Amino acid sequence: MLLRAPILVLALLASRSAPNQHEMLMDYIERHVTLPEGALPLHKYARYYSDYEGRVVGVYTTDIEYRPADYGCSEMVDDFQSKDIECPAIADAKPGERRWVTFADYPGGLAHDRLSVHLIFNKEGKTFESVMFTPEPHGG
């Protein structure tokens, strides 16, 4: 009986420190992606990933979404009343950070800078369907 408790504690600790499926998938993508010529190094981008129709879509951007204090988010409370709440930006990762987000929160439209990279990764085949600048850079 005394031996089971330490084993259970170790198993719980191991499960908490083990990377989740999204973390492992982001690691795999980032180890294998070949960025377009002229792209910044990976660590210079804020990186977002999401599931979409059985694939992973990703955007690497240097844009950060800022929301003013009066942006205006609220939540429903009792009796169908609403109260104002803090409304953090969804796309506020800084360069060097990465996030897995729901597709509804995917900031694909945020990336307007010339060096933003968009990718589509086929999870089943573990292949990249596309990795490109969006929009395509024009000239130099």
N, CA, C and O atoms as a DFTB+ gen file, in Angstrom:
560 C
 N C O
     1  1       0.810      -1.187       0.000
     2  2       0.000       0.000       0.000
     3  2       0.859       1.259       0.000
     4  3       0.555       2.213      -0.716
     5  1       1.925       1.274       0.791
     6  2       2.789       2.441       0.835
     7  2       3.497       2.676      -0.486
     8  3       3.797       3.821      -0.822
     9  1       3.767       1.639      -1.232
    10  2       4.462       1.757      -2.505
    11  2       3.555       2.345      -3.590
    12  3       4.045       2.999      -4.511
    13  1       2.255       2.124      -3.497
    14  2       1.330       2.612      -4.517
    15  2       1.231       4.134      -4.529
    16  3       1.154       4.730      -5.604
    17  1       1.232       4.768      -3.380
    18  2       1.082       6.227      -3.321
    19  2       2.195       6.948      -4.081
    20  3       1.888       7.826      -4.887
    21  1       3.497       6.614      -3.861
    22  2       4.540       7.299      -4.629
    23  2       4.427       7.022      -6.134
    24  3       4.708       7.904      -6.946
    25  1       4.025       5.827      -6.505
    26  2       3.885       5.510      -7.926
    27  2       2.756       6.338      -8.529
    28  3       2.889       6.847      -9.642
    29  1       1.652       6.476      -7.811
    30  2       0.532       7.277      -8.287
    31  2       0.940       8.742      -8.434
    32  3       0.598       9.385      -9.426
    33  1       1.663       9.266      -7.462
    34  2       2.128      10.652      -7.520
    35  2       3.049      10.840      -8.723
    36  3       2.911      11.826      -9.446
    37  1       3.983       9.921      -8.953
    38  2       4.885      10.021     -10.102
    39  2       4.118       9.948     -11.415
    40  3       4.438      10.675     -12.356
    41  1       3.131       9.099     -11.491
    42  2       2.329       8.983     -12.715
    43  2       1.571      10.281     -12.982
    44  3       1.492      10.723     -14.128
    45  1       1.014      10.893     -11.944
    46  2       0.310      12.155     -12.109
    47  2       1.253      13.263     -12.550
    48  3       0.912      14.050     -13.433
    49  1       2.422      13.333     -11.953
    50  2       3.404      14.341     -12.340
    51  2       3.850      14.144     -13.790
    52  3       3.981      15.116     -14.533
    53  1       4.078      12.922     -14.189
    54  2       4.500      12.630     -15.558
    55  2       3.419      13.022     -16.554
    56  3       3.728      13.547     -17.624
    57  1       2.162      12.777     -16.220
    58  2       1.084      13.116     -17.147
    59  2       0.932      14.624     -17.284
    60  3       0.563      15.104     -18.356
    61  1       1.205      15.379     -16.236
    62  2       1.117      16.839     -16.310
    63  2       2.254      17.437     -17.113
    64  3       2.057      18.442     -17.796
    65  1       3.434      16.848     -17.049
    66  2       4.574      17.426     -17.748
    67  2       4.676      16.941     -19.185
    68  3       5.417      17.523     -19.977
    69  1       3.953      15.891     -19.538
    70  2       3.996      15.392     -20.903
    71  2       3.299      16.386     -21.821
    72  3       2.241      16.914     -21.479
    73  1       3.891      16.643     -22.991
    74  2       3.254      17.591     -23.908
    75  2       1.925      17.038     -24.423
    76  3       1.786      15.833     -24.630
    77  1       0.959      17.920     -24.625
    78  2      -0.314      17.453     -25.153
    79  2      -0.213      17.271     -26.663
    80  3       0.813      17.580     -27.269
    81  1      -1.271      16.774     -27.252
    82  2      -1.275      16.460     -28.679
    83  2      -1.000      17.703     -29.537
    84  3      -0.263      17.619     -30.519
    85  1      -1.574      18.837     -29.182
    86  2      -1.336      20.054     -29.944
    87  2       0.107      20.505     -29.844
    88  3       0.699      20.922     -30.839
    89  1       0.680      20.425     -28.648
    90  2       2.086      20.793     -28.474
    91  2       2.988      19.922     -29.345
    92  3       3.906      20.419     -29.998
    93  1       2.716      18.615     -29.347
    94  2       3.531      17.700     -30.155
    95  2       3.370      17.995     -31.642
    96  3       4.340      17.927     -32.396
    97  1       2.168      18.317     -32.061
    98  2       1.926      18.638     -33.464
    99  2       2.627      19.936     -33.856
   100  3       3.237      20.007     -34.923
   101  1       2.551      20.953     -33.016
   102  2       3.266      22.205     -33.299
   103  2       4.768      21.961     -33.347
   104  3       5.456      22.498     -34.215
   105  1       5.285      21.149     -32.416
   106  2       6.711      20.803     -32.444
   107  2       7.087      20.145     -33.765
   108  3       8.095      20.500     -34.376
   109  1       6.275      19.184     -34.206
   110  2       6.555      18.469     -35.450
   111  2       6.570      19.439     -36.635
   112  3       7.497      19.434     -37.446
   113  1       5.530      20.268     -36.719
   114  2       5.448      21.232     -37.827
   115  2       6.650      22.151     -37.820
   116  3       7.256      22.380     -38.867
   117  1       7.006      22.679     -36.671
   118  2       8.105      23.643     -36.597
   119  2       9.464      23.006     -36.852
   120  3      10.390      23.688     -37.291
   121  1       9.597      21.725     -36.587
   122  2      10.852      21.026     -36.907
   123  2      10.979      20.752     -38.399
   124  3      12.090      20.666     -38.922
   125  1       9.840      20.613     -39.094
   126  2       9.879      20.183     -40.485
   127  2       9.520      21.253     -41.516
   128  3       9.719      21.032     -42.711
   129  1       9.006      22.386     -41.095
   130  2       8.599      23.408     -42.057
   131  2       9.822      24.040     -42.715
   132  3      10.837      24.291     -42.065
   133  1       9.704      24.288     -44.010
   134  2      10.699      25.066     -44.739
   135  2      10.025      26.387     -45.090
   136  3       9.095      26.430     -45.895
   137  1      10.505      27.453     -44.480
   138  2       9.903      28.759     -44.710
   139  2      10.286      29.270     -46.094
   140  3      11.337      28.910     -46.624
   141  1       9.426      30.113     -46.684
   142  2       9.752      30.661     -47.997
   143  2      11.030      31.504     -47.951
   144  3      11.375      32.074     -46.916
   145  1      11.711      31.569     -49.070
   146  2      12.913      32.393     -49.155
   147  2      12.545      33.828     -48.813
   148  3      11.564      34.363     -49.329
   149  1      13.325      34.445     -47.951
   150  2      13.067      35.822     -47.532
   151  2      12.287      35.923     -46.231
   152  3      12.127      37.019     -45.693
   153  1      11.799      34.795     -45.716
   154  2      11.062      34.823     -44.446
   155  2      12.020      35.082     -43.296
   156  3      13.221      34.834     -43.402
   157  1      11.482      35.575     -42.216
   158  2      12.262      35.763     -40.996
   159  2      12.528      34.408     -40.352
   160  3      11.861      33.430     -40.689
   161  1      13.491      34.329     -39.431
   162  2      13.652      33.089     -38.666
   163  2      12.380      32.814     -37.856
   164  3      11.696      33.746     -37.432
   165  1      12.075      31.552     -37.648
   166  2      10.838      31.142     -36.980
   167  2      10.620      31.859     -35.653
   168  3       9.494      32.253     -35.348
   169  1      11.664      32.035     -34.864
   170  2      11.515      32.647     -33.539
   171  2      11.153      34.135     -33.592
   172  3      10.844      34.727     -32.558
   173  1      11.187      34.741     -34.767
   174  2      10.826      36.150     -34.914
   175  2       9.316      36.337     -35.135
   176  3       8.818      37.462     -35.154
   177  1       8.600      35.219     -35.300
   178  2       7.174      35.272     -35.564
   179  2       6.348      34.889     -34.338
   180  3       6.770      34.065     -33.527
   181  1       5.169      35.492     -34.212
   182  2       4.109      34.962     -33.357
   183  2       3.431      33.902     -34.217
   184  3       3.099      34.164     -35.373
   185  1       3.221      32.694     -33.659
   186  2       2.751      31.573     -34.479
   187  2       1.429      31.047     -33.932
   188  3       1.299      30.761     -32.742
   189  1       0.455      30.927     -34.825
   190  2      -0.876      30.448     -34.474
   191  2      -1.214      29.229     -35.311
   192  3      -0.891      29.166     -36.497
   193  1      -1.864      28.266     -34.688
   194  2      -2.281      27.037     -35.364
   195  2      -3.713      26.729     -34.989
   196  3      -4.183      27.075     -33.906
   197  1      -4.411      26.056     -35.931
   198  2      -5.780      25.646     -35.666
   199  2      -6.133      24.453     -36.546
   200  3      -5.545      24.254     -37.609
   201  1      -7.105      23.661     -36.085
   202  2      -7.672      22.584     -36.906
   203  2      -8.648      23.188     -37.898
   204  3      -9.432      24.074     -37.555
   205  1      -8.594      22.698     -39.140
   206  2      -9.567      23.117     -40.141
   207  2      -9.756      21.995     -41.152
   208  3      -8.842      21.674     -41.911
   209  1     -10.930      21.408     -41.160
   210  2     -11.286      20.354     -42.102
   211  2     -10.238      19.239     -42.163
   212  3      -9.826      18.821     -43.245
   213  1      -9.819      18.768     -41.004
   214  2      -8.872      17.663     -40.926
   215  2      -7.431      18.048     -41.184
   216  3      -6.554      17.185     -41.235
   217  1      -7.184      19.315     -41.343
   218  2      -5.817      19.805     -41.560
   219  2      -5.469      20.797     -40.456
   220  3      -6.318      21.203     -39.663
   221  1      -4.216      21.166     -40.431
   222  2      -3.781      22.232     -39.539
   223  2      -3.483      23.444     -40.409
   224  3      -2.729      23.352     -41.377
   225  1      -4.077      24.579     -40.061
   226  2      -3.715      25.828     -40.716
   227  2      -2.850      26.594     -39.731
   228  3      -3.045      26.521     -38.518
   229  1      -1.909      27.317     -40.267
   230  2      -1.020      28.089     -39.417
   231  2      -0.729      29.435     -40.031
   232  3      -0.707      29.586     -41.253
   233  1      -0.509      30.404     -39.180
   234  2      -0.052      31.706     -39.641
   235  2       1.093      32.127     -38.728
   236  3       1.014      32.023     -37.504
   237  1       2.154      32.603     -39.362
   238  2       3.295      33.163     -38.648
   239  2       3.291      34.646     -38.981
   240  3       3.353      35.021     -40.152
   241  1       3.219      35.481     -37.973
   242  2       3.067      36.912     -38.214
   243  2       3.883      37.725     -37.229
   244  3       4.254      37.247     -36.157
   245  1       4.152      38.953     -37.609
   246  2       4.782      39.898     -36.686
   247  2       3.760      40.907     -36.176
   248  3       4.078      41.753     -35.340
   249  1       2.506      40.815     -36.692
   250  2       1.428      41.685     -36.219
   251  2       0.928      41.193     -34.865
   252  3       0.818      39.989     -34.636
   253  1       0.630      42.121     -33.982
   254  2       0.043      41.789     -32.691
   255  2      -1.236      42.598     -32.569
   256  3      -1.245      43.802     -32.828
   257  1      -2.307      41.941     -32.177
   258  2      -3.589      42.629     -32.017
   259  2      -3.620      43.321     -30.663
   260  3      -3.419      42.689     -29.626
   261  1      -3.870      44.601     -30.683
   262  2      -4.041      45.353     -29.445
   263  2      -5.487      45.811     -29.366
   264  3      -6.060      46.246     -30.365
   265  1      -6.072      45.717     -28.193
   266  2      -7.438      46.185     -27.995
   267  2      -7.435      47.273     -26.935
   268  3      -6.823      47.116     -25.879
   269  1      -8.116      48.373     -27.214
   270  2      -8.179      49.429     -26.203
   271  2      -8.993      48.965     -24.996
   272  3      -9.753      48.001     -25.078
   273  1      -8.822      49.659     -23.893
   274  2      -9.503      49.277     -22.648
   275  2     -11.022      49.294     -22.805
   276  3     -11.723      48.549     -22.119
   277  1     -11.530      50.127     -23.690
   278  2     -12.984      50.221     -23.863
   279  2     -13.473      49.383     -25.045
   280  3     -14.494      49.718     -25.646
   281  1     -12.776      48.315     -25.388
   282  2     -13.131      47.485     -26.545
   283  2     -14.570      46.989     -26.460
   284  3     -15.266      46.959     -27.474
   285  1     -15.023      46.603     -25.289
   286  2     -16.430      46.302     -25.110
   287  2     -16.831      44.852     -25.169
   288  3     -17.594      44.468     -26.056
   289  1     -16.352      44.039     -24.271
   290  2     -16.823      42.664     -24.147
   291  2     -17.737      42.577     -22.928
   292  3     -17.565      43.303     -21.949
   293  1     -18.699      41.686     -23.012
   294  2     -19.599      41.505     -21.875
   295  2     -20.006      40.043     -21.796
   296  3     -19.822      39.282     -22.745
   297  1     -20.555      39.665     -20.663
   298  2     -21.068      38.314     -20.488
   299  2     -22.451      38.394     -19.868
   300  3     -22.782      39.344     -19.159
   301  1     -23.253      37.373     -20.151
   302  2     -24.601      37.325     -19.598
   303  2     -24.530      36.885     -18.137
   304  3     -23.775      35.981     -17.780
   305  1     -25.318      37.533     -17.320
   306  2     -25.440      37.149     -15.910
   307  2     -26.910      36.856     -15.642
   308  3     -27.707      36.768     -16.577
   309  1     -27.263      36.710     -14.411
   310  2     -28.645      36.378     -14.040
   311  2     -29.642      37.367     -14.647
   312  3     -29.319      38.529     -14.894
   313  1     -30.843      36.882     -14.877
   314  2     -31.953      37.697     -15.371
   315  2     -31.649      38.374     -16.711
   316  3     -32.138      39.471     -16.982
   317  1     -30.849      37.725     -17.534
   318  2     -30.527      38.210     -18.876
   319  2     -29.883      39.592     -18.888
   320  3     -29.994      40.330     -19.867
   321  1     -29.231      39.923     -17.826
   322  2     -28.469      41.164     -17.756
   323  2     -27.053      40.866     -18.237
   324  3     -26.623      39.712     -18.221
   325  1     -26.343      41.871     -18.655
   326  2     -24.953      41.672     -19.041
   327  2     -24.064      42.546     -18.173
   328  3     -24.483      43.578     -17.647
   329  1     -22.845      42.106     -18.045
   330  2     -21.884      42.931     -17.313
   331  2     -20.620      43.015     -18.157
   332  3     -20.243      42.052     -18.825
   333  1     -19.968      44.173     -18.121
   334  2     -18.731      44.373     -18.858
   335  2     -17.623      43.554     -18.209
   336  3     -17.515      43.477     -16.985
   337  1     -16.808      42.949     -19.057
   338  2     -15.671      42.163     -18.573
   339  2     -14.435      42.530     -19.380
   340  3     -14.521      43.125     -20.454
   341  1     -13.291      42.161     -18.837
   342  2     -12.040      42.371     -19.558
   343  2     -12.083      41.555     -20.837
   344  3     -12.624      40.449     -20.855
   345  1     -11.529      42.081     -21.881
   346  2     -11.632      41.453     -23.190
   347  2     -10.238      41.351     -23.816
   348  3      -9.867      42.185     -24.642
   349  1      -9.483      40.354     -23.433
   350  2      -8.132      40.264     -23.977
   351  2      -8.157      39.949     -25.472
   352  3      -9.055      39.265     -25.964
   353  1      -7.176      40.451     -26.165
   354  2      -7.046      40.165     -27.594
   355  2      -6.721      38.692     -27.780
   356  3      -5.939      38.117     -27.024
   357  1      -7.321      38.096     -28.782
   358  2      -7.055      36.691     -29.068
   359  2      -5.690      36.545     -29.720
   360  3      -4.941      35.617     -29.415
   361  1      -5.375      37.464     -30.614
   362  2      -4.131      37.373     -31.375
   363  2      -3.067      38.275     -30.772
   364  3      -2.514      39.138     -31.455
   365  1      -2.786      38.075     -29.501
   366  2      -1.812      38.941     -28.844
   367  2      -0.502      38.236     -28.525
   368  3       0.272      38.709     -27.693
   369  1      -0.250      37.105     -29.181
   370  2       1.040      36.437     -28.978
   371  2       2.144      37.353     -29.488
   372  3       1.974      38.065     -30.477
   373  1       3.239      37.321     -28.816
   374  2       4.388      38.135     -29.205
   375  2       5.345      37.270     -30.024
   376  3       5.293      36.044     -29.937
   377  1       6.215      37.891     -30.816
   378  2       7.190      37.094     -31.561
   379  2       7.925      36.133     -30.621
   380  3       8.360      36.504     -29.531
   381  1       8.044      34.894     -31.082
   382  2       8.668      33.845     -30.279
   383  2       7.658      32.973     -29.558
   384  3       8.001      31.886     -29.093
   385  1       6.405      33.435     -29.457
   386  2       5.357      32.658     -28.801
   387  2       4.515      31.945     -29.849
   388  3       4.463      32.349     -31.011
   389  1       3.858      30.877     -29.412
   390  2       2.944      30.167     -30.309
   391  2       1.698      29.787     -29.537
   392  3       1.718      29.628     -28.316
   393  1       0.592      29.642     -30.296
   394  2      -0.686      29.300     -29.667
   395  2      -1.463      28.362     -30.562
   396  3      -1.418      28.469     -31.788
   397  1      -2.178      27.438     -29.936
   398  2      -3.183      26.637     -30.625
   399  2      -4.509      27.286     -30.287
   400  3      -4.841      27.442     -29.112
   401  1      -5.272      27.666     -31.298
   402  2      -6.543      28.353     -31.074
   403  2      -7.659      27.626     -31.812
   404  3      -7.401      26.848     -32.730
   405  1      -8.894      27.881     -31.409
   406  2     -10.021      27.348     -32.176
   407  2     -10.048      28.071     -33.517
   408  3      -9.507      29.168     -33.650
   409  1     -10.680      27.450     -34.507
   410  2     -10.700      28.089     -35.816
   411  2     -11.454      29.418     -35.765
   412  3     -11.119      30.349     -36.497
   413  1     -12.459      29.510     -34.914
   414  2     -13.192      30.777     -34.765
   415  2     -12.273      31.899     -34.275
   416  3     -12.522      33.071     -34.559
   417  1     -11.219      31.550     -33.547
   418  2     -10.274      32.534     -33.025
   419  2      -9.005      32.648     -33.866
   420  3      -8.095      33.399     -33.515
   421  1      -8.938      31.915     -34.962
   422  2      -7.734      31.894     -35.806
   423  2      -7.510      33.256     -36.452
   424  3      -8.400      33.765     -37.133
   425  1      -6.344      33.851     -36.254
   426  2      -6.114      35.215     -36.729
   427  2      -5.538      35.289     -38.144
   428  3      -4.686      36.134     -38.416
   429  1      -5.988      34.424     -39.038
   430  2      -5.450      34.418     -40.396
   431  2      -5.570      35.752     -41.096
   432  3      -4.686      36.123     -41.868
   433  1      -6.643      36.481     -40.846
   434  2      -6.822      37.777     -41.485
   435  2      -5.999      38.877     -40.861
   436  3      -5.897      39.968     -41.423
   437  1      -5.407      38.611     -39.707
   438  2      -4.611      39.622     -39.019
   439  2      -3.306      39.892     -39.738
   440  3      -2.794      41.012     -39.714
   441  1      -2.771      38.870     -40.374
   442  2      -1.420      38.958     -40.918
   443  2      -1.396      39.744     -42.216
   444  3      -1.602      39.188     -43.295
   445  1      -1.147      41.024     -42.107
   446  2      -1.105      41.874     -43.286
   447  2       0.319      42.278     -43.641
   448  3       0.559      42.841     -44.709
   449  1       1.247      41.997     -42.766
   450  2       2.604      42.424     -43.077
   451  2       3.177      41.552     -44.198
   452  3       2.767      40.405     -44.376
   453  1       4.096      42.092     -44.923
   454  2       4.666      41.461     -46.109
   455  2       5.334      40.131     -45.805
   456  3       5.462      39.296     -46.700
   457  1       5.758      39.911     -44.585
   458  2       6.501      38.695     -44.257
   459  2       5.667      37.644     -43.530
   460  3       6.224      36.677     -43.010
   461  1       4.359      37.808     -43.481
   462  2       3.507      36.800     -42.849
   463  2       3.510      35.530     -43.682
   464  3       3.455      35.570     -44.911
   465  1       3.574      34.404     -42.989
   466  2       3.604      33.104     -43.655
   467  2       2.349      32.340     -43.254
   468  3       1.999      32.271     -42.075
   469  1       1.681      31.772     -44.242
   470  2       0.515      30.919     -43.994
   471  2       0.865      29.505     -44.431
   472  3       1.555      29.304     -45.430
   473  1       0.380      28.526     -43.669
   474  2       0.653      27.139     -44.040
   475  2      -0.584      26.281     -43.863
   476  3      -1.480      26.590     -43.078
   477  1      -0.604      25.194     -44.619
   478  2      -1.616      24.149     -44.465
   479  2      -0.849      22.843     -44.339
   480  3      -0.027      22.507     -45.191
   481  1      -1.131      22.106     -43.256
   482  2      -0.426      20.866     -42.957
   483  2      -1.431      19.732     -42.894
   484  3      -2.430      19.817     -42.180
   485  1      -1.164      18.666     -43.647
   486  2      -2.014      17.484     -43.662
   487  2      -1.569      16.574     -42.524
   488  3      -0.488      15.988     -42.573
   489  1      -2.417      16.460     -41.495
   490  2      -2.050      15.670     -40.316
   491  2      -1.899      14.195     -40.640
   492  3      -0.983      13.534     -40.151
   493  1      -2.797      13.685     -41.464
   494  2      -2.781      12.256     -41.769
   495  2      -1.521      11.857     -42.530
   496  3      -0.868      10.870     -42.192
   497  1      -1.188      12.629     -43.556
   498  2      -0.013      12.311     -44.361
   499  2       1.273      12.922     -43.842
   500  3       2.355      12.637     -44.356
   501  1       1.156      13.770     -42.816
   502  2       2.303      14.493     -42.251
   503  2       3.084      15.208     -43.351
   504  3       4.308      15.110     -43.440
   505  1       2.333      15.930     -44.186
   506  2       2.938      16.678     -45.286
   507  2       2.398      18.104     -45.301
   508  3       1.297      18.372     -44.819
   509  1       3.179      18.999     -45.856
   510  2       2.756      20.376     -46.021
   511  2       2.074      20.509     -47.377
   512  3       2.662      20.182     -48.408
   513  1       0.838      20.987     -47.374
   514  2       0.137      21.228     -48.632
   515  2       0.526      22.581     -49.206
   516  3       0.565      22.761     -50.423
   517  1       0.813      23.528     -48.324
   518  2       1.334      24.818     -48.783
   519  2       2.020      25.532     -47.637
   520  3       1.637      25.401     -46.474
   521  1       3.031      26.281     -47.990
   522  2       3.722      27.183     -47.072
   523  2       4.098      28.380     -47.934
   524  3       4.942      28.269     -48.823
   525  1       3.471      29.529     -47.673
   526  2       3.711      30.676     -48.553
   527  2       3.463      31.990     -47.833
   528  3       2.779      32.065     -46.812
   529  1       4.058      33.023     -48.424
   530  2       3.743      34.365     -47.972
   531  2       2.309      34.672     -48.389
   532  3       1.877      34.269     -49.468
   533  1       1.571      35.381     -47.542
   534  2       0.251      35.852     -47.931
   535  2       0.090      37.250     -47.369
   536  3       0.129      37.407     -46.149
   537  1      -0.084      38.240     -48.163
   538  2      -0.073      38.160     -49.617
   539  2       1.344      37.978     -50.135
   540  3       2.319      38.245     -49.432
   541  1       1.441      37.519     -51.377
   542  2       2.751      37.338     -51.986
   543  2       3.481      38.675     -51.975
   544  3       2.887      39.704     -52.298
   545  1       4.777      38.675     -51.604
   546  2       5.525      39.936     -51.640
   547  2       5.699      40.401     -53.095
   548  3       5.876      39.586     -53.999
   549  1       5.646      41.691     -53.297
   550  2       5.809      42.259     -54.635
   551  2       7.129      42.993     -54.706
   552  3       7.334      44.008     -54.039
   553  1       8.003      42.474     -55.507
   554  2       9.280      43.139     -55.710
   555  2      10.123      43.167     -54.461
   556  3       9.821      42.472     -53.492
   557  1      11.151      43.943     -54.468
   558  2      12.056      43.981     -53.339
   559  2      12.143      45.277     -52.801
   560  3      12.869      45.496     -51.832
